[in-house]
Amino acid sequence: MAAKKALKKCLQKLSRKEFKEFTDCLLDREGEPHVYKNQIEGKDYMEVTNVMVNVFSEKNVLSVAAEVLRDANLEGFAGELAVAAPTSAPAAVRVEPAPEPVVPGKHFVDKFRAELIEEVTFMEALFKALLNEGVISPERDRSIKALPTRRKKLSALLSEDLQDQSKKNVFLSVLREQHRDLVSRLERS
């Protein structure tokens, strides 16, 4: 019930134009399950919320809504959903929030940026986890993967997608699971 309430509250904040952009992007969303025009055409935020919960399930609806909000260039609202229900994203591996940064004032990701670009491997698993956690959108995932080298992919991710603390924390959590030895070594240095 918390996911439905959070989504309803978020959609209620959208202006008429933003709500239209959201529903247009929802209809254009690729993948299954899918929302069809006749399900939401002419509906208000409460009815669209109900349709989305019915189509995507209470468990997955917030991650889908956040993805659609980002696609509609409404990232601020997507961030609100993540704060409202941070455990709602469907993930193959549940990523716990990272502990506080190693160095006060400077996040682990910022401190060890160069080392991470050089040493992080297993890119497919990394990007899948970040996609599942809502750190990157499917479109962004595809554009990063289109880059020619592993280093360029990581550099783009670190420079453009990990600007806020919460995304850096999710990234660090993924690293702790997938690159435990690297993270331990860097923390000791």
C-alpha positions in Angstrom: 0.0 0.0 0.0 2.9 2.4 0.7 4.0 2.2 -3.0 0.6 3.1 -4.2 0.3 6.0 -1.8 3.8 7.3 -2.7 3.0 7.1 -6.5 -0.3 8.9 -6.0 1.3 11.6 -4.0 4.0 12.1 -6.6 1.7 12.2 -9.6 -0.6 14.6 -7.7 2.4 17.1 -7.6 2.8 17.1 -11.4 1.4 20.0 -13.4 -1.0 19.3 -16.2 1.7 19.5 -18.8 4.1 17.3 -16.7 1.3 14.7 -16.1 0.7 14.6 -19.9 4.5 14.1 -20.5 4.5 11.3 -17.9 1.5 9.5 -19.4 2.9 9.9 -23.0 6.2 8.3 -21.8 4.3 5.6 -19.9 2.6 4.7 -23.2 5.9 4.8 -25.1 7.7 2.6 -22.5 9.2 -0.6 -24.0 9.0 -3.9 -22.4 6.4 -5.9 -20.6 4.1 -5.5 -18.9 2.7 -2.6 -20.9 0.1 0.1 -20.3 -2.2 0.7 -23.2 -3.8 4.0 -24.3 -7.3 2.9 -23.6 -6.3 2.2 -19.9 -5.2 5.7 -19.1 -6.6 8.1 -21.8 -8.5 10.9 -20.1 -7.8 9.5 -16.6 -6.6 11.6 -13.6 -3.6 10.8 -11.4 -5.6 8.6 -9.1 -6.9 6.4 -11.9 -3.5 6.3 -13.6 -2.0 5.2 -10.2 -4.5 2.4 -9.9 -3.8 1.2 -13.5 -0.1 1.2 -12.9 -0.4 -0.7 -9.6 -2.6 -3.3 -11.4 -0.3 -3.6 -14.4 3.1 -3.5 -12.7 2.3 -4.7 -9.1 2.8 -2.9 -5.8 6.3 -4.3 -5.7 7.5 -3.0 -9.1 5.4 0.1 -9.7 7.7 2.7 -8.1 10.7 1.6 -10.1 8.7 1.7 -13.3 7.3 5.1 -12.4 10.8 6.4 -11.6 12.0 5.1 -15.0 9.1 6.8 -16.8 9.6 10.1 -14.9 13.3 10.1 -15.9 12.2 9.5 -19.5 9.9 12.4 -19.3 12.8 14.6 -18.0 11.2 14.8 -14.5 14.2 13.5 -12.6 13.3 15.5 -9.4 10.1 13.6 -9.1 11.8 10.3 -9.7 14.2 11.1 -6.9 11.2 11.8 -4.6 9.9 8.3 -5.3 13.2 6.8 -4.5 13.2 8.6 -1.1 9.6 7.7 -0.4 10.2 3.9 -0.9 13.9 3.1 -1.5 13.3 -0.7 -1.3 10.7 -0.8 -4.0 13.0 -1.5 -7.0 12.9 -5.0 -8.3 16.5 -6.3 -8.3 18.2 -9.6 -8.9 20.3 -8.7 -5.9 19.0 -6.5 -3.1 21.5 -3.7 -2.7 21.6 -2.2 0.8 22.5 1.4 1.3 26.2 2.0 1.7 27.7 3.1 5.0 28.9 6.6 5.4 31.8 7.6 3.1 35.2 6.6 4.2 36.6 10.2 4.2 34.3 12.8 5.7 33.3 15.4 3.1 34.5 13.3 0.2 32.6 10.2 -1.0 34.5 7.0 -1.7 33.4 7.2 -5.3 34.9 10.7 -5.7 38.1 9.8 -3.8 38.9 6.7 -5.8 37.5 7.7 -9.2 40.7 7.0 -11.1 41.2 3.6 -9.5 37.6 2.6 -10.1 37.9 3.5 -13.8 41.1 1.4 -14.1 40.1 -1.6 -12.1 36.3 -2.2 -12.1 35.3 -5.1 -14.4 32.2 -7.3 -14.9 30.5 -4.3 -16.5 27.3 -6.2 -17.5 26.5 -7.2 -13.9 27.4 -3.7 -12.7 25.1 -2.0 -15.1 22.3 -4.5 -14.6 22.4 -3.8 -10.8 22.4 0.0 -11.4 19.5 -0.3 -13.8 17.5 -2.4 -11.4 18.2 0.1 -8.6 17.0 3.0 -10.7 20.4 4.7 -10.8 20.4 4.7 -14.6 17.6 4.5 -17.1 17.3 1.8 -19.8 18.2 4.5 -22.4 21.2 5.6 -20.4 22.3 2.0 -20.0 22.2 1.5 -23.8 24.1 4.7 -24.5 26.8 3.9 -22.0 27.1 0.4 -23.3 27.6 1.8 -26.8 30.9 3.4 -25.7 33.9 1.6 -27.1 35.9 0.8 -23.9 35.3 -0.3 -20.4 37.2 2.8 -19.1 35.1 5.2 -21.2 31.9 3.5 -19.9 33.0 3.9 -16.3 34.2 7.4 -16.8 30.8 8.4 -18.4 28.9 6.7 -15.5 31.0 8.4 -12.8 31.0 11.8 -14.4 27.4 12.1 -15.5 25.2 9.7 -13.6 26.6 9.6 -10.1 26.2 13.2 -9.1 24.1 12.9 -6.0 25.0 11.1 -2.7 22.2 8.5 -2.9 23.3 7.3 -6.3 26.9 7.2 -5.2 25.8 5.1 -2.2 23.9 2.6 -4.4 27.0 2.4 -6.7 29.2 1.7 -3.7 26.9 -1.0 -2.4 27.0 -2.7 -5.8 30.8 -2.4 -5.8 30.9 -4.0 -2.3 29.0 -7.0 -3.6 30.7 -7.4 -7.0 34.2 -6.1 -6.2 34.6 -6.8 -2.5 38.4 -7.1 -2.7 38.9 -3.9 -4.7 36.7 -1.9 -2.3 38.5 -3.4 0.8 41.9 -2.6 -0.7 40.9 1.0 -1.6 39.4 1.6 1.9 42.7 0.5 3.5 44.8 2.7 1.3 
